[in-house]
């Protein structure tokens, strides 16, 4: 199983990141065999790369609603 944890907050160490980190730790406890990747969209927050982050979040929202 492969999991991507995406922190979409503009604050790399904010509350959203802490909540996501707790979720990741719990998931790893329950599924130690899973491959986990962490993605901070904060690193994409330059003017040009912000558009890429918006596209990624839009695709994720469509995927979640499907």
mmCIF file of the N, C-alpha and C atoms, coordinates in Angstrom:
data_MODEL
# 
_entry.id   MODEL 
# 
loop_
_atom_site.group_PDB 
_atom_site.id 
_atom_site.type_symbol 
_atom_site.label_atom_id 
_atom_site.label_alt_id 
_atom_site.label_comp_id 
_atom_site.label_asym_id 
_atom_site.label_entity_id 
_atom_site.label_seq_id 
_atom_site.pdbx_PDB_ins_code 
_atom_site.Cartn_x 
_atom_site.Cartn_y 
_atom_site.Cartn_z 
_atom_site.occupancy 
_atom_site.B_iso_or_equiv 
_atom_site.pdbx_formal_charge 
_atom_site.auth_seq_id 
_atom_site.auth_comp_id 
_atom_site.auth_asym_id 
_atom_site.auth_atom_id 
_atom_site.pdbx_PDB_model_num 
ATOM 1   N N  . UNK A 1 1  ? 0.839   -1.160 0.000   1.00 0.00 ? 1  UNK A N  1 
ATOM 2   C CA . UNK A 1 1  ? 0.000   0.000  0.000   1.00 0.00 ? 1  UNK A CA 1 
ATOM 3   C C  . UNK A 1 1  ? 0.893   1.235  0.000   1.00 0.00 ? 1  UNK A C  1 
ATOM 4   N N  . UNK A 1 2  ? 0.511   2.230  -0.806  1.00 0.00 ? 2  UNK A N  1 
ATOM 5   C CA . UNK A 1 2  ? 1.271   3.473  -0.886  1.00 0.00 ? 2  UNK A CA 1 
ATOM 6   C C  . UNK A 1 2  ? 0.362   4.623  -0.475  1.00 0.00 ? 2  UNK A C  1 
ATOM 7   N N  . UNK A 1 3  ? 0.864   5.466  0.410   1.00 0.00 ? 3  UNK A N  1 
ATOM 8   C CA . UNK A 1 3  ? 0.109   6.595  0.930   1.00 0.00 ? 3  UNK A CA 1 
ATOM 9   C C  . UNK A 1 3  ? 0.928   7.871  0.744   1.00 0.00 ? 3  UNK A C  1 
ATOM 10  N N  . UNK A 1 4  ? 0.272   8.935  0.298   1.00 0.00 ? 4  UNK A N  1 
ATOM 11  C CA . UNK A 1 4  ? 0.906   10.246 0.206   1.00 0.00 ? 4  UNK A CA 1 
ATOM 12  C C  . UNK A 1 4  ? 0.199   11.153 1.196   1.00 0.00 ? 4  UNK A C  1 
ATOM 13  N N  . UNK A 1 5  ? 0.935   11.664 2.162   1.00 0.00 ? 5  UNK A N  1 
ATOM 14  C CA . UNK A 1 5  ? 0.400   12.617 3.128   1.00 0.00 ? 5  UNK A CA 1 
ATOM 15  C C  . UNK A 1 5  ? 0.705   14.013 2.592   1.00 0.00 ? 5  UNK A C  1 
ATOM 16  N N  . UNK A 1 6  ? -0.335  14.787 2.332   1.00 0.00 ? 6  UNK A N  1 
ATOM 17  C CA . UNK A 1 6  ? -0.162  16.103 1.722   1.00 0.00 ? 6  UNK A CA 1 
ATOM 18  C C  . UNK A 1 6  ? -0.543  17.181 2.728   1.00 0.00 ? 6  UNK A C  1 
ATOM 19  N N  . UNK A 1 7  ? 0.436   17.992 3.097   1.00 0.00 ? 7  UNK A N  1 
ATOM 20  C CA . UNK A 1 7  ? 0.199   19.138 3.960   1.00 0.00 ? 7  UNK A CA 1 
ATOM 21  C C  . UNK A 1 7  ? -0.054  20.333 3.054   1.00 0.00 ? 7  UNK A C  1 
ATOM 22  N N  . UNK A 1 8  ? -1.309  20.769 2.973   1.00 0.00 ? 8  UNK A N  1 
ATOM 23  C CA . UNK A 1 8  ? -1.678  21.872 2.093   1.00 0.00 ? 8  UNK A CA 1 
ATOM 24  C C  . UNK A 1 8  ? -1.625  23.234 2.749   1.00 0.00 ? 8  UNK A C  1 
ATOM 25  N N  . UNK A 1 9  ? -1.219  23.297 4.000   1.00 0.00 ? 9  UNK A N  1 
ATOM 26  C CA . UNK A 1 9  ? -1.167  24.568 4.720   1.00 0.00 ? 9  UNK A CA 1 
ATOM 27  C C  . UNK A 1 9  ? 0.019   25.410 4.264   1.00 0.00 ? 9  UNK A C  1 
ATOM 28  N N  . UNK A 1 10 ? -0.158  26.729 4.221   1.00 0.00 ? 10 UNK A N  1 
ATOM 29  C CA . UNK A 1 10 ? 0.990   27.582 3.895   1.00 0.00 ? 10 UNK A CA 1 
ATOM 30  C C  . UNK A 1 10 ? 1.996   27.681 5.044   1.00 0.00 ? 10 UNK A C  1 
ATOM 31  N N  . UNK A 1 11 ? 1.640   27.142 6.214   1.00 0.00 ? 11 UNK A N  1 
ATOM 32  C CA . UNK A 1 11 ? 2.568   27.109 7.348   1.00 0.00 ? 11 UNK A CA 1 
ATOM 33  C C  . UNK A 1 11 ? 3.073   25.682 7.512   1.00 0.00 ? 11 UNK A C  1 
ATOM 34  N N  . UNK A 1 12 ? 4.342   25.497 7.243   1.00 0.00 ? 12 UNK A N  1 
ATOM 35  C CA . UNK A 1 12 ? 4.940   24.166 7.237   1.00 0.00 ? 12 UNK A CA 1 
ATOM 36  C C  . UNK A 1 12 ? 4.816   23.448 8.584   1.00 0.00 ? 12 UNK A C  1 
ATOM 37  N N  . UNK A 1 13 ? 4.854   24.183 9.684   1.00 0.00 ? 13 UNK A N  1 
ATOM 38  C CA . UNK A 1 13 ? 4.778   23.580 11.013  1.00 0.00 ? 13 UNK A CA 1 
ATOM 39  C C  . UNK A 1 13 ? 3.516   24.009 11.764  1.00 0.00 ? 13 UNK A C  1 
ATOM 40  N N  . UNK A 1 14 ? 2.466   24.331 11.030  1.00 0.00 ? 14 UNK A N  1 
ATOM 41  C CA . UNK A 1 14 ? 1.227   24.791 11.649  1.00 0.00 ? 14 UNK A CA 1 
ATOM 42  C C  . UNK A 1 14 ? 0.378   23.648 12.192  1.00 0.00 ? 14 UNK A C  1 
ATOM 43  N N  . UNK A 1 15 ? -0.835  23.999 12.607  1.00 0.00 ? 15 UNK A N  1 
ATOM 44  C CA . UNK A 1 15 ? -1.742  23.012 13.189  1.00 0.00 ? 15 UNK A CA 1 
ATOM 45  C C  . UNK A 1 15 ? -2.113  21.900 12.215  1.00 0.00 ? 15 UNK A C  1 
ATOM 46  N N  . UNK A 1 16 ? -2.286  22.251 10.943  1.00 0.00 ? 16 UNK A N  1 
ATOM 47  C CA . UNK A 1 16 ? -2.621  21.226 9.943   1.00 0.00 ? 16 UNK A CA 1 
ATOM 48  C C  . UNK A 1 16 ? -1.503  20.194 9.825   1.00 0.00 ? 16 UNK A C  1 
ATOM 49  N N  . UNK A 1 17 ? -0.265  20.660 9.844   1.00 0.00 ? 17 UNK A N  1 
ATOM 50  C CA . UNK A 1 17 ? 0.874   19.755 9.762   1.00 0.00 ? 17 UNK A CA 1 
ATOM 51  C C  . UNK A 1 17 ? 0.952   18.853 10.988  1.00 0.00 ? 17 UNK A C  1 
ATOM 52  N N  . UNK A 1 18 ? 0.668   19.411 12.157  1.00 0.00 ? 18 UNK A N  1 
ATOM 53  C CA . UNK A 1 18 ? 0.690   18.608 13.388  1.00 0.00 ? 18 UNK A CA 1 
ATOM 54  C C  . UNK A 1 18 ? -0.402  17.548 13.365  1.00 0.00 ? 18 UNK A C  1 
ATOM 55  N N  . UNK A 1 19 ? -1.588  17.927 12.910  1.00 0.00 ? 19 UNK A N  1 
ATOM 56  C CA . UNK A 1 19 ? -2.692  16.972 12.803  1.00 0.00 ? 19 UNK A CA 1 
ATOM 57  C C  . UNK A 1 19 ? -2.355  15.862 11.811  1.00 0.00 ? 19 UNK A C  1 
ATOM 58  N N  . UNK A 1 20 ? -1.815  16.250 10.664  1.00 0.00 ? 20 UNK A N  1 
ATOM 59  C CA . UNK A 1 20 ? -1.440  15.261 9.658   1.00 0.00 ? 20 UNK A CA 1 
ATOM 60  C C  . UNK A 1 20 ? -0.334  14.337 10.171  1.00 0.00 ? 20 UNK A C  1 
ATOM 61  N N  . UNK A 1 21 ? 0.634   14.898 10.898  1.00 0.00 ? 21 UNK A N  1 
ATOM 62  C CA . UNK A 1 21 ? 1.716   14.084 11.453  1.00 0.00 ? 21 UNK A CA 1 
ATOM 63  C C  . UNK A 1 21 ? 1.171   13.047 12.426  1.00 0.00 ? 21 UNK A C  1 
ATOM 64  N N  . UNK A 1 22 ? 0.212   13.437 13.266  1.00 0.00 ? 22 UNK A N  1 
ATOM 65  C CA . UNK A 1 22 ? -0.408  12.477 14.179  1.00 0.00 ? 22 UNK A CA 1 
ATOM 66  C C  . UNK A 1 22 ? -1.139  11.382 13.427  1.00 0.00 ? 22 UNK A C  1 
ATOM 67  N N  . UNK A 1 23 ? -1.818  11.757 12.357  1.00 0.00 ? 23 UNK A N  1 
ATOM 68  C CA . UNK A 1 23 ? -2.520  10.761 11.540  1.00 0.00 ? 23 UNK A CA 1 
ATOM 69  C C  . UNK A 1 23 ? -1.521  9.784  10.914  1.00 0.00 ? 23 UNK A C  1 
ATOM 70  N N  . UNK A 1 24 ? -0.424  10.314 10.385  1.00 0.00 ? 24 UNK A N  1 
ATOM 71  C CA . UNK A 1 24 ? 0.597   9.473  9.757   1.00 0.00 ? 24 UNK A CA 1 
ATOM 72  C C  . UNK A 1 24 ? 1.183   8.494  10.772  1.00 0.00 ? 24 UNK A C  1 
ATOM 73  N N  . UNK A 1 25 ? 1.472   8.974  11.974  1.00 0.00 ? 25 UNK A N  1 
ATOM 74  C CA . UNK A 1 25 ? 2.032   8.091  13.004  1.00 0.00 ? 25 UNK A CA 1 
ATOM 75  C C  . UNK A 1 25 ? 1.048   6.978  13.357  1.00 0.00 ? 25 UNK A C  1 
ATOM 76  N N  . UNK A 1 26 ? -0.230  7.310  13.492  1.00 0.00 ? 26 UNK A N  1 
ATOM 77  C CA . UNK A 1 26 ? -1.241  6.290  13.771  1.00 0.00 ? 26 UNK A CA 1 
ATOM 78  C C  . UNK A 1 26 ? -1.385  5.299  12.629  1.00 0.00 ? 26 UNK A C  1 
ATOM 79  N N  . UNK A 1 27 ? -1.350  5.800  11.406  1.00 0.00 ? 27 UNK A N  1 
ATOM 80  C CA . UNK A 1 27 ? -1.464  4.919  10.245  1.00 0.00 ? 27 UNK A CA 1 
ATOM 81  C C  . UNK A 1 27 ? -0.272  3.980  10.162  1.00 0.00 ? 27 UNK A C  1 
ATOM 82  N N  . UNK A 1 28 ? 0.924   4.517  10.400  1.00 0.00 ? 28 UNK A N  1 
ATOM 83  C CA . UNK A 1 28 ? 2.126   3.665  10.376  1.00 0.00 ? 28 UNK A CA 1 
ATOM 84  C C  . UNK A 1 28 ? 2.081   2.597  11.458  1.00 0.00 ? 28 UNK A C  1 
ATOM 85  N N  . UNK A 1 29 ? 1.489   2.921  12.588  1.00 0.00 ? 29 UNK A N  1 
ATOM 86  C CA . UNK A 1 29 ? 1.349   1.935  13.664  1.00 0.00 ? 29 UNK A CA 1 
ATOM 87  C C  . UNK A 1 29 ? 0.431   0.792  13.219  1.00 0.00 ? 29 UNK A C  1 
ATOM 88  N N  . UNK A 1 30 ? -0.663  1.149  12.557  1.00 0.00 ? 30 UNK A N  1 
ATOM 89  C CA . UNK A 1 30 ? -1.627  0.134  12.116  1.00 0.00 ? 30 UNK A CA 1 
ATOM 90  C C  . UNK A 1 30 ? -1.186  -0.607 10.856  1.00 0.00 ? 30 UNK A C  1 
ATOM 91  N N  . UNK A 1 31 ? -0.413  0.058  10.004  1.00 0.00 ? 31 UNK A N  1 
ATOM 92  C CA . UNK A 1 31 ? 0.014   -0.518 8.718   1.00 0.00 ? 31 UNK A CA 1 
ATOM 93  C C  . UNK A 1 31 ? 1.511   -0.286 8.513   1.00 0.00 ? 31 UNK A C  1 
ATOM 94  N N  . UNK A 1 32 ? 2.350   -0.983 9.268   1.00 0.00 ? 32 UNK A N  1 
ATOM 95  C CA . UNK A 1 32 ? 3.797   -0.738 9.165   1.00 0.00 ? 32 UNK A CA 1 
ATOM 96  C C  . UNK A 1 32 ? 4.383   -1.094 7.797   1.00 0.00 ? 32 UNK A C  1 
ATOM 97  N N  . UNK A 1 33 ? 3.673   -1.894 7.020   1.00 0.00 ? 33 UNK A N  1 
ATOM 98  C CA . UNK A 1 33 ? 4.172   -2.293 5.701   1.00 0.00 ? 33 UNK A CA 1 
ATOM 99  C C  . UNK A 1 33 ? 3.923   -1.227 4.636   1.00 0.00 ? 33 UNK A C  1 
ATOM 100 N N  . UNK A 1 34 ? 3.096   -0.239 4.937   1.00 0.00 ? 34 UNK A N  1 
ATOM 101 C CA . UNK A 1 34 ? 2.734   0.787  3.952   1.00 0.00 ? 34 UNK A CA 1 
ATOM 102 C C  . UNK A 1 34 ? 3.915   1.701  3.645   1.00 0.00 ? 34 UNK A C  1 
ATOM 103 N N  . UNK A 1 35 ? 4.018   2.090  2.380   1.00 0.00 ? 35 UNK A N  1 
ATOM 104 C CA . UNK A 1 35 ? 5.020   3.070  1.957   1.00 0.00 ? 35 UNK A CA 1 
ATOM 105 C C  . UNK A 1 35 ? 4.394   4.451  2.088   1.00 0.00 ? 35 UNK A C  1 
ATOM 106 N N  . UNK A 1 36 ? 5.083   5.341  2.799   1.00 0.00 ? 36 UNK A N  1 
ATOM 107 C CA . UNK A 1 36 ? 4.546   6.671  3.061   1.00 0.00 ? 36 UNK A CA 1 
ATOM 108 C C  . UNK A 1 36 ? 5.440   7.740  2.445   1.00 0.00 ? 36 UNK A C  1 
ATOM 109 N N  . UNK A 1 37 ? 4.818   8.724  1.841   1.00 0.00 ? 37 UNK A N  1 
ATOM 110 C CA . UNK A 1 37 ? 5.520   9.906  1.338   1.00 0.00 ? 37 UNK A CA 1 
ATOM 111 C C  . UNK A 1 37 ? 4.853   11.132 1.938   1.00 0.00 ? 37 UNK A C  1 
ATOM 112 N N  . UNK A 1 38 ? 5.639   12.115 2.295   1.00 0.00 ? 38 UNK A N  1 
ATOM 113 C CA . UNK A 1 38 ? 5.132   13.365 2.861   1.00 0.00 ? 38 UNK A CA 1 
ATOM 114 C C  . UNK A 1 38 ? 5.383   14.467 1.844   1.00 0.00 ? 38 UNK A C  1 
ATOM 115 N N  . UNK A 1 39 ? 4.357   15.241 1.548   1.00 0.00 ? 39 UNK A N  1 
ATOM 116 C CA . UNK A 1 39 ? 4.490   16.340 0.598   1.00 0.00 ? 39 UNK A CA 1 
ATOM 117 C C  . UNK A 1 39 ? 3.996   17.618 1.262   1.00 0.00 ? 39 UNK A C  1 
ATOM 118 N N  . UNK A 1 40 ? 4.879   18.600 1.386   1.00 0.00 ? 40 UNK A N  1 
ATOM 119 C CA . UNK A 1 40 ? 4.508   19.919 1.889   1.00 0.00 ? 40 UNK A CA 1 
ATOM 120 C C  . UNK A 1 40 ? 4.265   20.829 0.698   1.00 0.00 ? 40 UNK A C  1 
ATOM 121 N N  . UNK A 1 41 ? 3.019   21.232 0.493   1.00 0.00 ? 41 UNK A N  1 
ATOM 122 C CA . UNK A 1 41 ? 2.746   22.152 -0.592  1.00 0.00 ? 41 UNK A CA 1 
ATOM 123 C C  . UNK A 1 41 ? 3.341   23.522 -0.312  1.00 0.00 ? 41 UNK A C  1 
ATOM 124 N N  . UNK A 1 42 ? 3.736   23.750 0.947   1.00 0.00 ? 42 UNK A N  1 
ATOM 125 C CA . UNK A 1 42 ? 4.424   24.980 1.319   1.00 0.00 ? 42 UNK A CA 1 
ATOM 126 C C  . UNK A 1 42 ? 5.639   25.215 0.430   1.00 0.00 ? 42 UNK A C  1 
ATOM 127 N N  . UNK A 1 43 ? 6.310   24.146 0.066   1.00 0.00 ? 43 UNK A N  1 
ATOM 128 C CA . UNK A 1 43 ? 7.513   24.275 -0.761  1.00 0.00 ? 43 UNK A CA 1 
ATOM 129 C C  . UNK A 1 43 ? 7.191   24.727 -2.180  1.00 0.00 ? 43 UNK A C  1 
ATOM 130 N N  . UNK A 1 44 ? 5.908   24.684 -2.572  1.00 0.00 ? 44 UNK A N  1 
ATOM 131 C CA . UNK A 1 44 ? 5.501   25.102 -3.910  1.00 0.00 ? 44 UNK A CA 1 
ATOM 132 C C  . UNK A 1 44 ? 4.990   26.540 -3.938  1.00 0.00 ? 44 UNK A C  1 
ATOM 133 N N  . UNK A 1 45 ? 5.036   27.253 -2.801  1.00 0.00 ? 45 UNK A N  1 
ATOM 134 C CA . UNK A 1 45 ? 4.402   28.554 -2.714  1.00 0.00 ? 45 UNK A CA 1 
ATOM 135 C C  . UNK A 1 45 ? 5.262   29.696 -3.246  1.00 0.00 ? 45 UNK A C  1 
ATOM 136 N N  . UNK A 1 46 ? 5.670   29.591 -4.470  1.00 0.00 ? 46 UNK A N  1 
ATOM 137 C CA . UNK A 1 46 ? 6.199   30.736 -5.199  1.00 0.00 ? 46 UNK A CA 1 
ATOM 138 C C  . UNK A 1 46 ? 5.107   31.087 -6.199  1.00 0.00 ? 46 UNK A C  1 
ATOM 139 N N  . UNK A 1 47 ? 5.185   32.205 -6.819  1.00 0.00 ? 47 UNK A N  1 
ATOM 140 C CA . UNK A 1 47 ? 4.095   32.644 -7.698  1.00 0.00 ? 47 UNK A CA 1 
ATOM 141 C C  . UNK A 1 47 ? 3.799   31.620 -8.792  1.00 0.00 ? 47 UNK A C  1 
ATOM 142 N N  . UNK A 1 48 ? 4.805   31.149 -9.482  1.00 0.00 ? 48 UNK A N  1 
ATOM 143 C CA . UNK A 1 48 ? 4.604   30.201 -10.573 1.00 0.00 ? 48 UNK A CA 1 
ATOM 144 C C  . UNK A 1 48 ? 4.189   28.838 -10.037 1.00 0.00 ? 48 UNK A C  1 
ATOM 145 N N  . UNK A 1 49 ? 4.834   28.403 -8.974  1.00 0.00 ? 49 UNK A N  1 
ATOM 146 C CA . UNK A 1 49 ? 4.556   27.077 -8.437  1.00 0.00 ? 49 UNK A CA 1 
ATOM 147 C C  . UNK A 1 49 ? 3.240   27.031 -7.671  1.00 0.00 ? 49 UNK A C  1 
ATOM 148 N N  . UNK A 1 50 ? 2.708   28.182 -7.260  1.00 0.00 ? 50 UNK A N  1 
ATOM 149 C CA . UNK A 1 50 ? 1.407   28.222 -6.603  1.00 0.00 ? 50 UNK A CA 1 
ATOM 150 C C  . UNK A 1 50 ? 0.336   27.663 -7.540  1.00 0.00 ? 50 UNK A C  1 
ATOM 151 N N  . UNK A 1 51 ? 0.470   27.958 -8.834  1.00 0.00 ? 51 UNK A N  1 
ATOM 152 C CA . UNK A 1 51 ? -0.497  27.430 -9.802  1.00 0.00 ? 51 UNK A CA 1 
ATOM 153 C C  . UNK A 1 51 ? -0.457  25.907 -9.815  1.00 0.00 ? 51 UNK A C  1 
ATOM 154 N N  . UNK A 1 52 ? 0.715   25.315 -9.717  1.00 0.00 ? 52 UNK A N  1 
ATOM 155 C CA . UNK A 1 52 ? 0.841   23.861 -9.679  1.00 0.00 ? 52 UNK A CA 1 
ATOM 156 C C  . UNK A 1 52 ? 0.174   23.302 -8.425  1.00 0.00 ? 52 UNK A C  1 
ATOM 157 N N  . UNK A 1 53 ? 0.388   23.955 -7.291  1.00 0.00 ? 53 UNK A N  1 
ATOM 158 C CA . UNK A 1 53 ? -0.246  23.502 -6.053  1.00 0.00 ? 53 UNK A CA 1 
ATOM 159 C C  . UNK A 1 53 ? -1.765  23.578 -6.169  1.00 0.00 ? 53 UNK A C  1 
ATOM 160 N N  . UNK A 1 54 ? -2.299  24.629 -6.782  1.00 0.00 ? 54 UNK A N  1 
ATOM 161 C CA . UNK A 1 54 ? -3.746  24.760 -6.967  1.00 0.00 ? 54 UNK A CA 1 
ATOM 162 C C  . UNK A 1 54 ? -4.279  23.651 -7.864  1.00 0.00 ? 54 UNK A C  1 
ATOM 163 N N  . UNK A 1 55 ? -3.542  23.304 -8.895  1.00 0.00 ? 55 UNK A N  1 
ATOM 164 C CA . UNK A 1 55 ? -3.958  22.218 -9.788  1.00 0.00 ? 55 UNK A CA 1 
ATOM 165 C C  . UNK A 1 55 ? -3.979  20.895 -9.025  1.00 0.00 ? 55 UNK A C  1 
ATOM 166 N N  . UNK A 1 56 ? -2.935  20.630 -8.248  1.00 0.00 ? 56 UNK A N  1 
ATOM 167 C CA . UNK A 1 56 ? -2.862  19.388 -7.471  1.00 0.00 ? 56 UNK A CA 1 
ATOM 168 C C  . UNK A 1 56 ? -4.027  19.300 -6.494  1.00 0.00 ? 56 UNK A C  1 
ATOM 169 N N  . UNK A 1 57 ? -4.288  20.390 -5.767  1.00 0.00 ? 57 UNK A N  1 
ATOM 170 C CA . UNK A 1 57 ? -5.390  20.385 -4.804  1.00 0.00 ? 57 UNK A CA 1 
ATOM 171 C C  . UNK A 1 57 ? -6.737  20.222 -5.501  1.00 0.00 ? 57 UNK A C  1 
ATOM 172 N N  . UNK A 1 58 ? -6.896  20.820 -6.679  1.00 0.00 ? 58 UNK A N  1 
ATOM 173 C CA . UNK A 1 58 ? -8.130  20.649 -7.441  1.00 0.00 ? 58 UNK A CA 1 
ATOM 174 C C  . UNK A 1 58 ? -8.344  19.204 -7.851  1.00 0.00 ? 58 UNK A C  1 
ATOM 175 N N  . UNK A 1 59 ? -7.285  18.551 -8.298  1.00 0.00 ? 59 UNK A N  1 
ATOM 176 C CA . UNK A 1 59 ? -7.390  17.142 -8.675  1.00 0.00 ? 59 UNK A CA 1 
ATOM 177 C C  . UNK A 1 59 ? -7.710  16.270 -7.469  1.00 0.00 ? 59 UNK A C  1 
ATOM 178 N N  . UNK A 1 60 ? -7.091  16.567 -6.343  1.00 0.00 ? 60 UNK A N  1 
ATOM 179 C CA . UNK A 1 60 ? -7.367  15.790 -5.128  1.00 0.00 ? 60 UNK A CA 1 
ATOM 180 C C  . UNK A 1 60 ? -8.817  15.965 -4.701  1.00 0.00 ? 60 UNK A C  1 
ATOM 181 N N  . UNK A 1 61 ? -9.327  17.202 -4.764  1.00 0.00 ? 61 UNK A N  1 
ATOM 182 C CA . UNK A 1 61 ? -10.725 17.434 -4.400  1.00 0.00 ? 61 UNK A CA 1 
ATOM 183 C C  . UNK A 1 61 ? -11.674 16.656 -5.301  1.00 0.00 ? 61 UNK A C  1 
ATOM 184 N N  . UNK A 1 62 ? -11.393 16.612 -6.601  1.00 0.00 ? 62 UNK A N  1 
ATOM 185 C CA . UNK A 1 62 ? -12.230 15.848 -7.518  1.00 0.00 ? 62 UNK A CA 1 
ATOM 186 C C  . UNK A 1 62 ? -12.154 14.370 -7.182  1.00 0.00 ? 62 UNK A C  1 
ATOM 187 N N  . UNK A 1 63 ? -10.953 13.886 -6.846  1.00 0.00 ? 63 UNK A N  1 
ATOM 188 C CA . UNK A 1 63 ? -10.755 12.474 -6.535  1.00 0.00 ? 63 UNK A CA 1 
ATOM 189 C C  . UNK A 1 63 ? -11.500 12.086 -5.260  1.00 0.00 ? 63 UNK A C  1 
ATOM 190 N N  . UNK A 1 64 ? -11.460 12.968 -4.254  1.00 0.00 ? 64 UNK A N  1 
ATOM 191 C CA . UNK A 1 64 ? -12.116 12.691 -2.976  1.00 0.00 ? 64 UNK A CA 1 
ATOM 192 C C  . UNK A 1 64 ? -13.637 12.652 -3.156  1.00 0.00 ? 64 UNK A C  1 
ATOM 193 N N  . UNK A 1 65 ? -14.174 13.541 -3.989  1.00 0.00 ? 65 UNK A N  1 
ATOM 194 C CA . UNK A 1 65 ? -15.616 13.605 -4.192  1.00 0.00 ? 65 UNK A CA 1 
ATOM 195 C C  . UNK A 1 65 ? -16.144 12.461 -5.046  1.00 0.00 ? 65 UNK A C  1 
ATOM 196 N N  . UNK A 1 66 ? -15.282 11.832 -5.819  1.00 0.00 ? 66 UNK A N  1 
ATOM 197 C CA . UNK A 1 66 ? -15.725 10.752 -6.717  1.00 0.00 ? 66 UNK A CA 1 
ATOM 198 C C  . UNK A 1 66 ? -16.037 9.477  -5.966  1.00 0.00 ? 66 UNK A C  1 
# 
